[in-house]
């Protein structure tokens, strides 16, 4: 049986081998233990580079995808970041090490409560977690320097683009179905929007309204 240090070393090696090379992102992912965010039967598999089930029929994303999305976001220490889809809270915890402030919105009340409890246990104080319809963003806190969407939309959502600062970046999975999706980076410039297609991904769909548990 590998000890924890060995498993974490393998974890970081897997991230690097899949293209996560930004030293700040790797440092944040080294410091945020994925273990507390994975519960029950799957806790033994916390250090595998694989998505795993969590409450409310949702998943915790594959760590290398978390790393690639975070790297594409290019967060700086003074940034205010919006995350749409808190899920387990793991992605927000990574962002909290890179940004000044993270706002994260989730449609399932239970996931918000569970994530908040972990943030408190880990003494993470710069994340604001709330229940809401993430497809509308958080107009009252806009504009944001960075927006990360952890569910797939058919197009980059207009309300979220409207809440992005000029010079800001949004990373969002885009696709018509759960079989064909691309991770897209959108940069907002004075002249409009620039799009980059990064890699194929699979995410749950971005749904409107609040979730029923």
C-alpha positions as CSV (number, residue, x, y, z in Angstrom):
1,X,0.0,0.0,0.0
2,X,1.5,3.4,-1.0
3,X,1.7,6.0,1.8
4,X,0.1,9.4,1.4
5,X,3.3,11.2,0.4
6,X,3.9,8.7,-2.4
7,X,0.3,9.0,-3.6
8,X,0.5,12.7,-3.6
9,X,3.8,12.6,-5.6
10,X,2.2,10.3,-8.2
11,X,-0.8,12.7,-8.2
12,X,1.4,15.7,-9.1
13,X,3.3,13.6,-11.7
14,X,0.0,12.7,-13.4
15,X,-0.9,16.4,-13.5
16,X,2.3,17.4,-15.2
17,X,2.2,14.5,-17.6
18,X,-1.3,15.8,-18.8
19,X,-0.1,19.3,-19.4
20,X,-0.5,21.1,-16.1
21,X,2.8,23.0,-16.0
22,X,2.0,26.3,-14.4
23,X,4.1,26.4,-11.2
24,X,1.5,28.4,-9.2
25,X,-1.3,26.0,-10.2
26,X,0.8,23.0,-9.3
27,X,1.7,24.6,-6.0
28,X,-2.0,25.3,-5.2
29,X,-2.9,21.7,-6.1
30,X,-0.1,20.3,-3.9
31,X,-1.4,22.3,-0.9
32,X,-5.1,21.5,-1.3
33,X,-5.6,17.9,-0.4
34,X,-8.3,16.4,-2.6
35,X,-9.0,13.8,0.2
36,X,-11.6,15.8,2.3
37,X,-13.6,16.6,-0.9
38,X,-14.2,12.9,-1.7
39,X,-16.5,10.9,0.6
40,X,-17.4,7.4,1.6
41,X,-16.6,4.5,-0.7
42,X,-14.6,6.7,-3.1
43,X,-12.3,8.3,-0.5
44,X,-9.6,5.7,-1.2
45,X,-9.5,6.9,-4.8
46,X,-9.0,10.6,-4.0
47,X,-5.5,10.7,-5.5
48,X,-6.4,9.1,-8.8
49,X,-6.7,11.3,-11.9
50,X,-10.3,10.4,-12.4
51,X,-13.7,12.1,-11.8
52,X,-15.7,10.6,-8.9
53,X,-19.3,10.7,-7.8
54,X,-20.4,13.1,-5.0
55,X,-23.8,14.0,-3.5
56,X,-26.9,15.1,-5.6
57,X,-25.9,13.0,-8.6
58,X,-22.9,15.3,-9.4
59,X,-19.2,14.6,-9.8
60,X,-15.9,15.9,-8.6
61,X,-13.9,16.7,-11.7
62,X,-10.8,14.8,-12.8
63,X,-7.8,16.6,-11.1
64,X,-5.9,17.1,-14.4
65,X,-9.0,18.9,-15.9
66,X,-9.2,21.0,-12.7
67,X,-5.5,21.9,-13.3
68,X,-5.9,22.6,-17.0
69,X,-9.0,24.8,-16.4
70,X,-7.3,26.7,-13.6
71,X,-4.1,27.2,-15.7
72,X,-6.2,28.5,-18.7
73,X,-7.9,31.0,-16.3
74,X,-4.5,32.6,-15.5
75,X,-5.6,33.9,-12.1
76,X,-3.5,36.6,-10.5
77,X,-3.4,37.4,-6.7
78,X,-5.6,40.5,-6.9
79,X,-8.4,38.8,-9.0
80,X,-12.0,38.4,-8.0
81,X,-13.2,35.1,-9.4
82,X,-16.7,33.7,-10.0
83,X,-17.1,29.9,-10.1
84,X,-20.4,28.6,-11.4
85,X,-21.0,25.1,-10.0
86,X,-19.4,24.6,-6.5
87,X,-19.9,20.8,-6.6
88,X,-17.5,19.3,-4.0
89,X,-15.8,22.7,-3.4
90,X,-12.4,21.3,-4.6
91,X,-12.0,23.7,-7.5
92,X,-13.0,26.7,-5.4
93,X,-10.4,25.7,-2.8
94,X,-7.7,25.6,-5.5
95,X,-8.8,29.0,-6.8
96,X,-8.8,30.4,-3.3
97,X,-5.0,29.9,-3.2
98,X,-4.5,31.9,-6.4
99,X,-7.1,34.8,-6.2
100,X,-8.0,37.5,-3.8
101,X,-11.6,36.5,-3.5
102,X,-13.7,33.6,-4.9
103,X,-17.5,33.6,-5.2
104,X,-19.0,30.2,-6.0
105,X,-22.6,29.5,-6.8
106,X,-24.3,26.1,-6.7
107,X,-27.9,25.1,-7.4
108,X,-27.9,22.3,-4.7
109,X,-28.2,23.5,-1.2
110,X,-26.7,20.3,0.2
111,X,-23.5,20.7,-1.8
112,X,-23.2,24.3,-0.6
113,X,-23.5,23.1,3.0
114,X,-21.0,20.3,2.6
115,X,-18.5,22.5,0.8
116,X,-18.8,25.3,3.4
117,X,-18.1,22.8,6.2
118,X,-14.9,21.7,4.4
119,X,-13.7,25.3,3.8
120,X,-14.3,26.0,7.5
121,X,-12.3,22.9,8.5
122,X,-9.5,23.8,6.2
123,X,-9.6,27.5,7.5
124,X,-10.2,28.9,4.0
125,X,-11.6,32.4,4.5
126,X,-11.7,34.0,1.0
127,X,-14.5,32.0,-0.5
128,X,-18.1,33.1,-0.5
129,X,-20.4,30.2,-1.2
130,X,-24.1,30.6,-2.1
131,X,-27.1,28.7,-3.4
132,X,-28.4,30.1,-6.7
133,X,-28.9,29.7,-10.4
134,X,-25.4,30.0,-11.7
135,X,-26.5,30.5,-15.3
136,X,-27.4,34.0,-14.3
137,X,-24.0,34.6,-12.5
138,X,-23.9,37.1,-9.6
139,X,-24.8,40.5,-11.0
140,X,-24.6,42.2,-7.5
141,X,-20.9,41.2,-7.2
142,X,-20.0,41.9,-10.9
143,X,-17.8,42.6,-12.7
144,X,-15.3,39.7,-12.2
145,X,-11.7,39.4,-13.4
146,X,-12.2,35.7,-14.0
147,X,-15.2,33.3,-14.4
148,X,-14.9,29.5,-14.4
149,X,-18.0,27.4,-15.3
150,X,-17.9,23.8,-14.3
151,X,-20.9,22.7,-16.3
152,X,-21.4,22.5,-20.1
153,X,-23.4,25.2,-21.9
154,X,-24.5,25.2,-25.6
155,X,-22.8,28.5,-26.0
156,X,-20.7,30.7,-23.5
157,X,-23.6,32.1,-21.4
158,X,-24.5,35.8,-22.2
159,X,-25.3,36.8,-18.6
160,X,-21.9,35.6,-17.5
161,X,-20.0,37.3,-20.3
162,X,-21.7,40.5,-19.4
163,X,-20.3,40.1,-15.8
164,X,-16.7,39.7,-17.1
165,X,-14.4,42.8,-16.9
166,X,-12.7,44.1,-20.0
167,X,-9.4,42.1,-20.0
168,X,-11.1,39.3,-18.1
169,X,-11.1,35.6,-19.0
170,X,-13.8,33.0,-18.8
171,X,-13.2,29.2,-19.1
172,X,-16.3,27.2,-19.9
173,X,-17.1,23.7,-21.4
174,X,-19.2,24.1,-24.5
175,X,-21.2,21.4,-26.3
176,X,-24.6,20.2,-27.4
177,X,-24.4,16.9,-25.6
178,X,-22.4,15.1,-22.9
179,X,-20.4,13.3,-25.7
180,X,-19.0,16.2,-27.6
181,X,-17.8,19.1,-25.6
182,X,-14.8,21.4,-25.8
183,X,-13.2,23.5,-23.1
184,X,-13.3,27.1,-24.4
185,X,-11.3,30.1,-23.1
186,X,-13.0,33.5,-23.8
187,X,-11.0,36.7,-23.4
188,X,-13.0,39.9,-23.3
189,X,-11.3,42.8,-25.0
190,X,-12.2,46.4,-25.9
191,X,-13.0,45.2,-29.4
192,X,-15.1,42.1,-28.4
193,X,-14.5,38.5,-27.5
194,X,-11.6,36.2,-28.4
195,X,-12.2,32.4,-28.3
196,X,-9.6,29.6,-27.9
197,X,-10.5,25.9,-28.0
198,X,-8.4,24.1,-25.5
199,X,-9.3,20.4,-25.3
200,X,-12.2,17.9,-25.3
201,X,-14.0,17.4,-22.0
202,X,-17.1,15.9,-20.5
203,X,-19.2,17.8,-18.0
204,X,-22.7,17.7,-16.6
205,X,-25.0,20.3,-18.4
206,X,-25.5,23.8,-17.1
207,X,-29.1,23.9,-15.9
208,X,-31.3,26.8,-15.0
209,X,-33.1,27.0,-11.6
210,X,-32.3,25.3,-8.3
211,X,-31.7,21.6,-7.9
212,X,-34.0,19.2,-6.2
213,X,-32.2,16.8,-3.9
